[in-house]
Amino acid sequence: MKRHYIFFFCIASMPAKPATPPTNAGATVAHAYVSFSFVDKRGRVCYNLNEMRDNMLEKKKAFLFDMDGLLIDSEKMHCDQWAVLFEKYGIENGMDVLYKVIGVTGEMSRQILKEYTGNPDFFKDYSEEKEAMMIEFLEKNGMPVKPGAKALLDYLKERNYPMVLVTSTRRQRVNSFLSYSSLDGYFENMICGDDVVKTKPSPEGYLKAIETYGFNKEDCVILEDSKNGITAANLAGIDVIGIPDLVDIHELDCYLYNSLNEVLDELKRNEKEILITGFEAFGGDDINPTQKAVELLPGKYLNYNITTKVLPVDTTCFKEIEEDIENVNENIVKQICI
């Protein structure tokens, strides 16, 4: 005989109390009554998911990351090494020059170099010497990682959020930097500088990521540290979090956070849980009703923390299921029969 299991999925101010088990416990039809509550980490109970706090991060299903200056401290490393070369070749105020060229186009960079050093091709002329300094540094020290980067990536990876690295840096160097920083295990999906015709501030990289990996723009959030990156995100029409590194981005159109740790804290505060309470199945079947309920959850809930509790069939002092339904908005009660 086909078995029937009945689950009541409730989003309520408190878990709906399971009904007293039917008296025909020996019947051939097994029953399980299961209740759900959606609760965020601030302890707020939500009558439906649309009533969650109107927070941009709560609605996001995919995360697109810049690399240099956001996840790894490569920008400071480059600046420190170029500063050494500026001093070596008698150029004063080297750090001021470097801060001016961060995030600008190649042609603008040449103009700044000509103004301050007299040589628009300074970076090109001394690139081999700079490259040797960088390799020596990385071999000795590894690539410094920005505070909160690994913790945030771990959090998202554990919850199966899609993550894409979108950077203007060429793929060979990206792979090298990720390896030196021990971040190479986080990104299976990448759009690099040699994958596009125009790099940031062009939105091409982000638009290609959306198309390549099948995302909707409204489901994505971009994390950036530079003016060019934030501009690219805005031109792509995607929400962007700005985290300052070496340049001031406070006046730009972005959701401003001070660090990746702050982003992680916000995600944790907004984290939702599903609390499932149910009776043991009866009628001769060895079935865990709450586990069955978990299996029936729609895919959009799979990133939530799920806690289950199974009550024995002789539990007393519960209201009848009809009374429970009356106490819960009927619009948020869903009966599933299989």
C-alpha positions as CSV (number, residue, x, y, z in Angstrom):
1,M,0.0,0.0,0.0
2,K,1.3,3.5,-0.9
3,R,2.2,5.5,2.2
4,H,1.2,9.1,2.7
5,Y,3.1,11.7,4.7
6,I,1.6,15.0,5.5
7,F,3.9,18.0,6.4
8,F,2.9,21.4,7.5
9,F,5.5,24.0,6.6
10,C,4.9,27.1,8.7
11,I,6.7,30.4,8.8
12,A,5.5,31.8,12.1
13,S,6.4,33.8,15.2
14,M,7.2,30.5,16.9
15,P,7.2,27.0,15.7
16,A,3.6,25.8,15.4
17,K,3.0,23.2,18.0
18,P,2.7,19.7,16.6
19,A,-0.8,18.3,16.9
20,T,-1.6,15.4,19.2
21,P,-1.0,12.3,17.1
22,P,-4.2,10.7,15.8
23,T,-5.5,7.9,17.9
24,N,-5.4,5.3,15.1
25,A,-1.7,4.8,15.6
26,G,-1.9,1.3,14.3
27,A,-3.4,2.3,11.0
28,T,-1.7,1.5,7.7
29,V,-1.4,5.2,6.8
30,A,1.6,6.9,8.6
31,H,1.4,10.6,9.5
32,A,4.0,13.1,10.4
33,Y,3.3,16.7,11.5
34,V,6.2,19.1,10.9
35,S,6.4,22.8,11.7
36,F,8.9,25.4,10.3
37,S,10.0,28.8,11.6
38,F,12.3,31.2,9.7
39,V,14.4,33.2,12.1
40,D,17.4,35.4,11.4
41,K,20.5,35.8,13.6
42,R,19.1,38.9,15.2
43,G,16.4,36.8,16.7
44,R,13.7,38.3,14.4
45,V,11.0,35.9,13.3
46,C,9.7,36.5,9.8
47,Y,6.2,35.7,8.7
48,N,7.4,35.4,5.1
49,L,10.8,35.8,3.5
50,N,9.8,39.2,1.9
51,E,9.5,40.6,5.4
52,M,13.1,40.0,6.2
53,R,15.1,43.2,6.7
54,D,15.4,45.2,3.5
55,N,19.1,44.5,3.3
56,M,20.9,44.1,0.0
57,L,23.0,41.2,1.0
58,E,20.1,39.1,2.1
59,K,18.9,38.9,-1.5
60,K,22.1,37.8,-3.1
61,K,22.8,34.3,-4.4
62,A,26.2,34.8,-6.1
63,F,29.3,36.7,-5.2
64,L,31.7,38.3,-7.7
65,F,35.1,39.2,-6.4
66,D,37.9,41.5,-7.5
67,M,41.3,40.2,-6.5
68,D,44.1,42.8,-6.2
69,G,43.6,45.0,-3.2
70,L,40.4,43.2,-2.1
71,L,41.4,39.6,-1.4
72,I,45.1,40.0,-1.5
73,D,47.4,42.8,-0.4
74,S,49.1,43.0,-3.8
75,E,48.6,46.7,-4.3
76,K,50.7,47.6,-1.3
77,M,53.3,45.1,-2.3
78,H,53.6,46.6,-5.7
79,C,53.7,50.1,-4.3
80,D,56.4,49.2,-1.8
81,Q,58.6,47.7,-4.5
82,W,58.1,50.6,-7.0
83,A,58.9,53.0,-4.1
84,V,62.3,51.3,-3.7
85,L,63.0,51.7,-7.4
86,F,61.9,55.4,-7.4
87,E,64.3,56.1,-4.5
88,K,67.1,54.1,-6.2
89,Y,66.8,56.2,-9.4
90,G,66.5,59.5,-7.6
91,I,62.8,60.2,-8.0
92,E,61.4,62.1,-5.0
93,N,57.9,61.6,-3.6
94,G,57.6,58.2,-5.1
95,M,54.6,57.1,-3.0
96,D,52.7,60.2,-4.1
97,V,53.2,59.2,-7.7
98,L,52.1,55.7,-7.1
99,Y,48.9,56.7,-5.4
100,K,48.1,58.9,-8.3
101,V,48.4,56.1,-10.9
102,I,46.5,53.5,-8.9
103,G,43.3,52.6,-10.7
104,V,43.9,54.8,-13.8
105,T,44.2,53.8,-17.4
106,G,47.6,53.0,-19.0
107,E,47.7,56.3,-21.0
108,M,46.8,58.4,-17.9
109,S,49.5,56.5,-16.0
110,R,52.1,57.5,-18.6
111,Q,51.0,61.1,-18.4
112,I,51.4,61.1,-14.6
113,L,54.8,59.4,-14.8
114,K,56.0,62.0,-17.4
115,E,54.9,64.8,-15.2
116,Y,56.6,63.5,-12.0
117,T,59.6,61.5,-13.3
118,G,60.2,62.9,-16.8
119,N,59.9,59.4,-18.1
120,P,56.4,58.2,-19.2
121,D,57.8,54.7,-19.7
122,F,59.3,54.3,-16.2
123,F,57.2,51.3,-15.3
124,K,58.0,49.6,-18.7
125,D,61.7,50.4,-18.5
126,Y,62.2,48.9,-15.0
127,S,59.5,46.2,-15.1
128,E,62.1,43.3,-15.2
129,E,63.8,44.6,-12.1
130,K,60.5,45.1,-10.4
131,E,59.4,41.6,-11.4
132,A,62.5,40.1,-9.9
133,M,61.9,42.0,-6.6
134,M,58.3,40.7,-6.5
135,I,59.3,37.1,-7.1
136,E,61.9,37.3,-4.4
137,F,59.4,38.7,-2.0
138,L,56.7,36.1,-2.8
139,E,59.1,33.2,-2.5
140,K,60.2,34.4,0.9
141,N,56.9,35.7,2.4
142,G,54.0,34.5,0.3
143,M,51.2,36.8,-0.8
144,P,49.7,38.8,2.0
145,V,45.9,38.2,2.3
146,K,43.5,41.0,3.3
147,P,41.9,40.7,6.7
148,G,38.7,38.6,6.6
149,A,39.3,37.2,3.1
150,K,39.7,33.6,4.0
151,A,36.9,33.7,6.6
152,L,34.5,35.2,4.2
153,L,35.4,32.8,1.4
154,D,35.1,29.8,3.8
155,Y,31.7,31.0,4.9
156,L,30.4,31.3,1.3
157,K,32.0,28.1,0.2
158,E,30.5,26.1,3.1
159,R,27.1,27.3,2.1
160,N,27.5,26.6,-1.6
161,Y,27.2,30.1,-2.8
162,P,28.6,30.5,-6.3
163,M,31.8,32.7,-6.3
164,V,33.5,34.1,-9.4
165,L,36.8,36.0,-9.5
166,V,36.6,38.9,-12.0
167,T,40.0,40.7,-12.4
168,S,41.9,42.8,-14.9
169,T,45.0,40.8,-14.1
170,R,46.1,38.2,-16.6
171,R,45.3,34.5,-15.8
172,Q,48.8,33.3,-15.5
173,R,49.6,35.9,-12.8
174,V,46.2,35.3,-11.2
175,N,47.0,31.6,-10.7
176,S,50.4,32.5,-9.3
177,F,49.0,35.1,-6.8
178,L,46.2,32.8,-5.7
179,S,48.8,30.0,-5.1
180,Y,51.1,32.3,-3.1
181,S,48.2,33.4,-1.0
182,S,46.7,29.9,-0.5
183,L,43.4,31.1,-2.0
184,D,43.6,28.8,-5.1
185,G,41.1,26.4,-3.7
186,Y,38.2,28.9,-3.7
187,F,37.7,29.9,-7.3
188,E,36.8,27.3,-9.9
189,N,35.3,30.1,-12.0
190,M,37.3,33.2,-13.1
191,I,37.1,35.9,-15.7
192,C,40.6,37.4,-16.1
193,G,42.2,40.3,-18.0
194,D,43.0,38.1,-21.0
195,D,39.4,36.9,-21.3
196,V,38.1,40.3,-22.3
197,V,38.8,43.0,-24.9
198,K,38.4,45.8,-22.4
199,T,39.3,45.6,-18.7
200,K,37.9,47.7,-15.9
201,P,36.5,50.4,-15.8
202,S,34.7,48.6,-18.7
203,P,31.9,46.4,-17.5
204,E,32.8,43.7,-20.0
205,G,34.4,41.3,-17.4
206,Y,31.3,41.4,-15.1
207,L,28.9,41.1,-17.9
208,K,30.8,38.2,-19.3
209,A,30.7,36.5,-15.8
210,I,26.9,36.9,-15.7
211,E,26.5,35.4,-19.2
212,T,29.1,32.6,-18.8
213,Y,27.8,31.3,-15.4
214,G,24.1,31.9,-16.0
215,F,23.4,34.5,-13.2
216,N,20.8,37.1,-13.0
217,K,22.2,40.6,-12.2
218,E,19.7,41.1,-9.4
219,D,21.0,37.9,-7.7
220,C,24.6,39.0,-7.7
221,V,26.8,41.3,-5.7
222,I,30.3,42.5,-6.6
223,L,33.0,43.2,-4.1
224,E,35.6,45.8,-5.2
225,D,38.2,48.2,-3.7
226,S,39.1,50.5,-6.6
227,K,37.4,53.3,-8.5
228,N,37.7,51.5,-11.8
229,G,36.2,48.3,-10.4
230,I,33.3,50.1,-8.8
231,T,32.7,52.0,-12.0
232,A,32.7,48.7,-13.9
233,A,30.2,47.3,-11.5
234,N,27.9,50.3,-11.9
235,L,28.1,50.2,-15.6
236,A,27.2,46.5,-15.5
237,G,24.1,47.4,-13.5
238,I,25.1,45.1,-10.5
239,D,25.1,46.0,-6.8
240,V,28.6,46.6,-5.6
241,I,30.2,46.6,-2.2
242,G,33.2,48.9,-1.9
243,I,36.0,48.2,0.6
244,P,38.7,50.9,0.6
245,D,42.3,49.9,0.1
246,L,44.8,52.5,-1.0
247,V,42.5,55.0,-2.6
248,D,39.4,56.9,-1.3
249,I,36.2,55.5,-2.6
250,H,33.8,57.1,-0.2
251,E,32.2,59.3,-2.8
252,L,31.5,56.5,-5.2
253,D,28.2,54.8,-5.8
254,C,28.6,51.6,-3.7
255,Y,27.6,49.9,-0.4
256,L,30.6,50.9,1.7
257,Y,32.1,48.5,4.2
258,N,35.4,49.0,6.1
259,S,36.6,45.4,5.6
260,L,35.7,41.9,4.5
261,N,35.2,41.1,8.1
262,E,32.3,43.6,8.2
263,V,30.7,41.9,5.2
264,L,31.0,38.5,6.9
265,D,29.5,39.9,10.1
266,E,26.5,41.3,8.1
267,L,26.0,38.0,6.4
268,K,26.0,36.2,9.7
269,R,23.5,38.7,11.2
270,N,21.2,38.1,8.3
271,E,21.6,34.4,8.3
272,K,18.3,32.5,8.4
273,E,17.6,29.3,10.0
274,I,14.8,26.7,9.5
275,L,13.7,25.1,12.7
276,I,11.8,21.8,12.1
277,T,9.8,20.1,14.8
278,G,7.9,16.9,14.1
279,F,6.4,13.7,15.5
280,E,8.0,10.3,15.0
281,A,6.2,8.6,12.2
282,F,4.0,5.7,13.3
283,G,2.0,3.0,11.7
284,G,4.8,0.5,11.5
285,D,7.3,2.5,9.4
286,D,10.8,3.4,10.7
287,I,10.7,6.9,9.3
288,N,12.2,10.2,10.6
289,P,9.6,12.7,9.6
290,T,11.8,15.8,10.0
291,Q,14.5,14.2,7.7
292,K,11.7,13.6,5.1
293,A,10.7,17.2,5.5
294,V,14.3,18.4,4.8
295,E,14.3,16.3,1.6
296,L,11.1,18.1,0.5
297,L,12.6,21.6,1.1
298,P,12.8,23.7,-2.1
299,G,16.3,24.3,-3.4
300,K,16.3,28.0,-2.4
301,Y,16.3,27.0,1.3
302,L,19.3,24.6,1.1
303,N,21.8,27.4,2.1
304,Y,19.9,27.9,5.4
305,N,21.0,26.4,8.7
306,I,18.5,23.6,9.4
307,T,17.8,22.3,12.9
308,T,15.5,19.4,13.5
309,K,13.8,18.0,16.5
310,V,11.8,14.7,16.6
311,L,9.2,14.3,19.3
312,P,8.0,10.9,20.5
313,V,4.5,9.8,19.6
314,D,3.3,9.9,23.2
315,T,4.0,13.6,23.6
316,T,1.1,15.3,25.2
317,C,-0.2,18.8,25.9
318,F,-0.3,19.8,22.2
319,K,-3.2,21.6,20.5
320,E,-5.1,19.9,17.7
321,I,-3.7,20.6,14.3
322,E,-6.8,22.5,13.3
323,E,-6.3,25.0,16.1
324,D,-2.7,25.4,15.1
325,I,-3.7,26.3,11.5
326,E,-6.2,28.8,12.9
327,N,-3.3,30.5,14.8
328,V,-1.1,30.8,11.7
329,N,-1.8,32.9,8.7
330,E,-3.2,30.4,6.2
331,N,-1.2,32.1,3.4
332,I,2.0,30.7,4.9
333,V,0.9,27.2,5.6
334,K,1.7,24.7,2.9
335,Q,0.5,21.1,2.9
336,I,2.5,18.7,0.9
337,C,1.2,15.1,0.3
338,I,3.3,12.5,-1.4
